[in-house]
């Protein structure tokens, strides 16, 4: 099943949340400061505060604070923004490897926000240019090495086109055994196919939240139940889907 890109905005009083997802990136933005608990995301994350700064805390290390941050995949951390902010998520294979967080200066943050279409304190809208945001991050981080075509096909199916297709079937399509495909993906991408699939399902579930209950969004994205969705959201993003359901979709 091919899942189309989705976008929504939720508002209550002076609080606004915007979500958008497409082939190049996924965006989440809030019109208030926010803190997320410790988590480990299988994707790149750029935290772009609008007027404030970003903070990142790794276990056993000093707090890092900067006008903006790029956080590599699989880094265990908690983070915060001291102002309204935009977070841009990029699949792990779309940027080159990096051993730790990258601090952005104010000019780099402003250029990335402008590329996305955010030019003032109101933050982005649902029409944010995710492709331009990704291009801006790639200009800072560099181009990644191309994936093995078999790995590229597998991650595309698992994260975008057909997350419900069994891994054995994906492996058969590219002429590999399932264990060999899993090993190649971990070698080239650094993340297991199972985690990549959960990340793809999480994006699908969040995209559907304003139109349904969390339980229905979980079922529609292929999670076993609502608890499985909640655990995945907490593990990968440091927050739960329930934190988005306080607002009315506009």
C-alpha positions as CSV (number, residue, x, y, z in Angstrom):
1,X,0.0,0.0,0.0
2,X,1.4,3.4,-0.9
3,X,0.8,6.0,1.8
4,X,0.5,9.6,0.5
5,X,2.3,12.4,2.3
6,X,0.1,14.0,5.0
7,X,0.1,17.3,6.9
8,X,-2.1,18.8,9.6
9,X,-2.2,21.7,12.1
10,X,-3.7,21.5,15.6
11,X,-4.6,24.7,17.6
12,X,-6.0,25.7,20.9
13,X,-5.8,29.2,22.3
14,X,-2.3,30.4,21.5
15,X,-0.8,26.9,21.0
16,X,-0.2,25.5,17.6
17,X,1.3,22.2,16.4
18,X,2.1,21.4,12.8
19,X,3.0,18.0,11.3
20,X,4.0,17.2,7.8
21,X,5.6,14.1,6.2
22,X,6.9,13.4,2.7
23,X,9.6,11.4,0.9
24,X,12.5,13.7,1.9
25,X,11.6,14.5,5.5
26,X,9.1,14.7,8.3
27,X,8.5,17.9,10.2
28,X,7.0,18.6,13.7
29,X,6.7,22.1,15.0
30,X,5.2,23.8,18.0
31,X,4.5,27.4,18.9
32,X,5.8,27.0,22.5
33,X,8.9,25.8,24.2
34,X,9.0,22.1,24.8
35,X,11.1,19.3,26.4
36,X,11.2,15.7,25.4
37,X,12.4,12.8,27.6
38,X,15.3,10.5,26.9
39,X,14.9,8.6,23.6
40,X,16.7,7.0,20.7
41,X,15.5,7.9,17.3
42,X,16.4,5.8,14.2
43,X,16.6,9.0,12.0
44,X,18.4,12.3,11.9
45,X,16.8,15.1,13.8
46,X,17.4,18.9,13.3
47,X,16.1,21.0,16.2
48,X,15.6,24.6,14.9
49,X,14.3,27.0,17.6
50,X,12.6,30.2,16.5
51,X,14.2,32.9,18.6
52,X,15.6,30.7,21.4
53,X,18.1,27.9,21.6
54,X,18.2,24.1,21.7
55,X,19.5,21.9,24.5
56,X,20.7,18.3,24.4
57,X,21.6,16.0,27.3
58,X,23.3,12.7,26.8
59,X,23.8,10.3,29.7
60,X,27.0,11.1,31.6
61,X,27.8,14.1,29.5
62,X,27.5,17.9,30.0
63,X,24.5,19.8,28.6
64,X,25.0,21.1,25.1
65,X,23.2,24.3,24.2
66,X,23.2,26.1,20.8
67,X,21.0,28.1,18.5
68,X,20.2,24.8,16.7
69,X,21.3,21.2,16.7
70,X,21.6,18.3,14.3
71,X,21.3,15.0,16.2
72,X,22.5,11.8,14.5
73,X,20.5,8.6,14.5
74,X,20.6,6.2,17.4
75,X,22.0,8.8,19.9
76,X,20.4,8.3,23.3
77,X,19.5,11.8,24.5
78,X,16.9,14.2,25.9
79,X,16.4,17.6,24.3
80,X,14.5,20.8,24.7
81,X,13.8,24.1,22.9
82,X,13.5,27.3,24.9
83,X,11.2,28.9,22.3
84,X,8.8,27.9,19.5
85,X,10.7,25.4,17.4
86,X,10.7,23.2,14.3
87,X,12.1,19.7,14.3
88,X,13.0,18.1,11.0
89,X,13.5,14.3,10.8
90,X,15.5,12.8,7.9
91,X,15.9,9.0,7.3
92,X,19.3,7.8,8.4
93,X,20.7,6.9,5.0
94,X,19.9,10.3,3.5
95,X,22.9,12.0,5.3
96,X,26.4,10.8,5.9
97,X,27.4,9.3,9.2
98,X,28.4,11.6,12.1
99,X,29.7,10.5,15.5
100,X,27.9,13.1,17.6
101,X,25.6,16.1,17.6
102,X,26.4,19.1,15.4
103,X,25.9,22.6,16.8
104,X,24.3,25.1,14.4
105,X,24.9,28.9,14.6
106,X,22.1,31.4,14.4
107,X,22.7,32.1,10.7
108,X,22.5,28.4,9.8
109,X,19.3,28.0,11.7
110,X,17.7,31.1,10.0
111,X,18.7,29.8,6.6
112,X,17.2,26.4,7.2
113,X,14.0,27.9,8.6
114,X,13.7,30.2,5.5
115,X,14.2,27.2,3.2
116,X,11.3,25.5,4.9
117,X,9.1,28.7,4.5
118,X,9.3,29.8,8.2
119,X,10.3,33.5,8.3
120,X,8.7,34.8,11.5
121,X,7.7,33.7,15.0
122,X,4.5,32.2,13.8
123,X,6.4,29.1,12.7
124,X,5.7,26.9,9.7
125,X,2.4,26.0,8.0
126,X,1.3,22.7,6.5
127,X,2.8,23.7,3.2
128,X,6.4,23.8,4.5
129,X,8.9,22.9,1.8
130,X,10.3,19.7,3.2
131,X,12.5,19.1,0.1
132,X,14.2,22.4,0.5
133,X,14.7,21.8,4.2
134,X,16.4,18.5,3.4
135,X,18.6,20.1,0.7
136,X,19.7,22.7,3.3
137,X,20.7,20.1,5.8
138,X,22.5,18.1,3.1
139,X,24.4,21.3,2.2
140,X,25.6,21.5,5.8
141,X,26.2,17.7,6.4
142,X,27.3,16.5,3.0
143,X,26.0,13.9,0.6
144,X,25.7,10.3,1.8
145,X,27.2,7.3,0.0
146,X,24.7,5.5,-2.2
147,X,23.0,2.5,-0.8
148,X,23.3,-1.0,-2.2
149,X,20.3,-1.1,-4.6
150,X,18.9,-4.2,-2.7
151,X,19.1,-2.3,0.6
152,X,17.5,0.8,-1.0
153,X,14.6,-1.2,-2.3
154,X,14.1,-2.9,1.1
155,X,14.1,0.3,3.2
156,X,11.8,2.0,0.7
157,X,9.3,-0.8,1.0
158,X,9.6,-1.0,4.8
159,X,9.4,2.7,5.5
160,X,7.2,4.1,2.8
161,X,5.5,1.9,0.2
162,X,4.5,-1.3,2.0
163,X,5.4,-1.6,5.7
164,X,3.1,-4.7,6.0
165,X,5.1,-6.8,3.5
166,X,6.9,-9.6,5.3
167,X,10.7,-9.3,5.3
168,X,11.0,-12.7,3.8
169,X,9.0,-11.5,0.8
170,X,11.1,-8.3,0.5
171,X,14.3,-10.5,0.6
172,X,12.9,-12.8,-2.1
173,X,12.3,-9.7,-4.4
174,X,16.0,-8.8,-4.3
175,X,17.3,-12.3,-4.5
176,X,18.6,-12.6,-0.9
177,X,17.7,-14.7,2.2
178,X,16.0,-12.8,5.0
179,X,19.0,-13.1,7.3
180,X,21.4,-11.8,4.6
181,X,19.1,-8.9,3.8
182,X,18.9,-7.9,7.5
183,X,22.7,-8.0,7.8
184,X,23.1,-5.9,4.7
185,X,20.6,-3.3,5.9
186,X,22.3,-3.1,9.3
187,X,25.7,-2.8,7.6
188,X,24.7,-0.1,5.1
189,X,22.2,1.9,7.2
190,X,23.3,1.1,10.8
191,X,19.7,0.3,11.9
192,X,17.7,-2.9,11.8
193,X,14.9,-3.4,9.3
194,X,12.6,-4.0,12.3
195,X,13.3,-0.5,13.7
196,X,13.1,1.1,10.3
197,X,9.6,-0.4,9.9
198,X,8.5,0.8,13.3
199,X,9.7,4.3,12.4
200,X,7.7,4.2,9.1
201,X,4.6,3.0,11.0
202,X,5.0,5.7,13.6
203,X,5.0,8.5,11.0
204,X,1.9,6.9,9.4
205,X,0.1,6.7,12.7
206,X,0.9,10.3,13.7
207,X,-0.2,11.5,10.3
208,X,-3.6,9.9,11.0
209,X,-4.1,11.1,14.6
210,X,-6.3,14.1,14.0
211,X,-8.8,12.1,12.0
212,X,-9.2,9.2,14.5
213,X,-8.6,7.8,17.9
214,X,-5.1,6.7,18.9
215,X,-6.3,3.1,18.8
216,X,-7.5,3.5,15.2
217,X,-4.4,5.3,14.1
218,X,-2.3,2.5,15.6
219,X,-4.3,-0.2,13.8
220,X,-4.2,1.7,10.5
221,X,-0.4,2.0,10.7
222,X,0.1,-1.7,11.4
223,X,0.8,-1.6,15.2
224,X,-0.4,-4.5,17.3
225,X,-2.4,-2.1,19.5
226,X,-2.5,1.4,21.0
227,X,0.1,0.4,23.7
228,X,2.5,-0.7,21.0
229,X,2.2,2.7,19.3
230,X,2.6,4.5,22.5
231,X,5.8,2.6,23.4
232,X,7.3,3.2,20.0
233,X,6.5,6.9,20.1
234,X,8.1,7.2,23.6
235,X,11.2,5.1,22.6
236,X,11.8,7.0,19.3
237,X,10.7,10.6,20.1
238,X,10.5,10.9,23.9
239,X,6.8,11.8,23.9
240,X,3.5,10.0,23.4
241,X,0.7,10.4,20.8
242,X,-1.7,11.3,23.6
243,X,0.2,14.6,24.0
244,X,-1.1,15.6,20.6
245,X,-4.7,14.8,21.2
246,X,-5.6,17.8,23.5
247,X,-6.1,20.1,20.5
248,X,-8.8,20.4,17.9
249,X,-7.7,20.0,14.2
250,X,-8.1,23.1,12.1
